[in-house]
Amino acid sequence: MKIGVTVMAHPKRRDEAYALFDILSKQGFCDVSITWDSENSEWETGSRAWEYLSEVKSDYSLVLQDDTVISENLYENLTNAIQNIPNEGILSLYLGRVKPHRGAVQMAFNHATSLGCSYVSCKKLLWGPAIVIPTNRIQAVLSEAKPLDKYLYDIRLGMAASALKMPIYYTTQSLVDHNDELGSLIGHQVNQKRCAHKYQPNVIKSWNSKTVKIF
């Protein structure tokens, strides 16, 4: 499976971006790059990242943010996750413990864990650290998201997916985590540490197609 990946990065996080690039370059991704922020705008950087990946000859595309933590087994786990996803859509590799919709997410995660489900689904895209889109759908998503300039990066992508009737899934075992020690560049700090419900680095995970809805 061909998967292209880019890190959307702010110049203030140059070291972190290059560290991610180094780890990714040692895996099976067909194209690895960094998309640098030039206007201090999450959407501008993110949309350029997706535009770039839309031109890569790949099956799927992954955009990582520069404050993610990844493992040396990301590519292997990601290919297995994609192969088992119930329906083609947007896949988030991060399921967070804190806002938004903390209670609903917690209940869905607990239910999914008890049933051994590999995914939870939602009508919204709740987080943006690691997002996967089929490469042949990127331009359609961007076209739907472009007019939604009142909304944040991840919300815009989620609303575009909804308009296109693309399901949104999250891996219950997150394949990335937050490096929350870096803080937020866009004012997303919260009282509790931003982290995934379940992140186990350097573990090859087992996958199935079972899914629980958040809402």
N, C-alpha and C positions, 0 to 999 in steps of 0.2 A: 504494500500500500504506500502510495506517495503522499507525504504530508509536508507542506511547507510551513515554516514558523518564523515569526518575527517578534522581537522584543520592542514594545513601544516604551521609549525611555526619555527621561528628562536629563539634561546635561548635569544637573546636580547629583544624579545617580550614575555617573559614568562608570565607576568601579563595579557597581552591582550589575549594570547592563552587560559589561564585558565578561563578568563572571558567569552570568547566565549563558551568554553566547558560547563561551568555552565548553560548558557542560553539554549544551545542545549540539555543538559541532562534533562531539564524540559519539553521537547516537545515529539513528537511521533516517533522520529527516532529509528530504531531498533538497531543501533549500533553507538556509539559516541566515538571518539578517537582523539588523537593528534599525528601527525607525525612530529618528531623533525628534524630539519636540523642538519646534522652531518659533512657536507663537504663544507658548505657555497655555496651551489649550488641549484638553484631553480629547475632545472630539476631533479637532484638526489632525492631531497626531494619530489617533486611532483610525480615522477614515483613510489617511494616507497609508497606514499599515495594511489595511484591507485592500486598498487599491493595488498596492504592490503585489500582494499575495494572489490577487485575482488574475495576474499575468503569469504566475508560476505554473508550470505544467505539473499539476498535482491533483489528487482526489479530494483531499481535505486541507484546510488551512487553520492554523492555530496562531492567535495573538496572545502573547504573554505581557503582563505589565511588569515594570522594572522592580517592583517590591515583592515579587513572588519567590518562593522557595521551591526548587524542583529537585528531583532525584535522577540518578544515572539510568534509571529504568523507565523514565517518562515515555519514551517512544514505544517501547514494548507494551506497556500498560495501555497507552492511548490507542494503539491499533486494535488491541483486544476489546477495549471499550466501544470503539466505533463499530466493530464487527458484530457486537451483541446488542447495540442500541435498537429499541423496538421499531422505530420509524426514523427516516432521515429528517434531521432538523438541526437546531442549534444545540450544542453540547457544552455545558459548563463543567470545568474540571475542579471547581471549588464550591463547596457547600458550607456557608459560614455559620458560626455560632451566635453572632450578634446581629444587629439590625441589618435589613428590614424584616418584618414579620417573624420575629424570633420565635414566638410561641407556636405558630403554625409550622414553621420549619422544624422545630424540635420534635413536635408530634409526628410529623411525616418521617423524619429520620429514625425515631424510635420504632415506628411501625415497620418501616422498610428493613431495619436491622433485625427485628424479630422474625420477619418473613424471609430474610436472606435475599432481599432485592438489591440489585446492583445500581438502580437508578431511582430518583424521584423526579417528578415532572411538575411544571408550574406554568401558569398563563403568562408569567412575567419573567424577565431576566433580572435577577436580584443582585448579582455581583459581576464585576468585570475583570478579575485578575487573569483568567485563562479561559478563552472562548474559542470554540471550534465551529467552523461553518463549512459545509460542502463548497468546494471552490467554485463550482458552476452556479452557485446561488448567491455569491458575494455581491455581484453587481445589482441584483434585484433587491437585496437587503439594503444596500447603500442608497438606492433610488428611493425606497420607502422611508429611510431614516433621515435623509438629507433635509426635508422640510421641517423636521421636528426639533427646531433649534432652541426651544424653551426647555428641553430635557437634557439630562446627563447622558454621557456616552453609553453606558450599559442599558439604561432605560430606553434610549432611542433604538438600539439594536433589538431589544425585546419587543417593542411596539411594532417595529418593522416586521419581525418574524410573525407576530400575531396577525398582522394585516395580510401576510402571505400564507397564512394557515400552516406555518412551520412549527411543529412542537418544540418545546424547550425542555431539555433534560439536564439533570445534574448527577454526577457520579456520587453515590453515597460514600464511597471511599475516595476522598478527594485526592487528586493526583498532584496538586500543588497546595502550598500554604502561603500565608502572609508573613513577610518579614516586618512585623509591626514595630520593631525598634526604629525603623526609618521614619515613622510617622507618615502623615498624609500630606501631599502637596496641594490638595484641593479641599481641605477642610473637613475630611471624613473622620477625624479623631473621635473616638467614643471613650466612655469611662472604662469599659472592659476591653481586654486585648482582642484584636481582630484575629481570629484563627479558625481553621476548619474543624468541622465536627469530628472527622477521622482522617488523619494524614499519617501514613506510615512510609517513610522514605526507604528506598532500596528493597521494596518487597514486590514480588511479582504476584499480582492479584488474580483471583478467579472471577469470572464474569458470567452473568446470565441475563436474560431479557426482562426479568420481572421488575415492575415499576409501581411505585406508590405516588399518588398525587398530593402536592402541598395544597393547592387550590387551583 
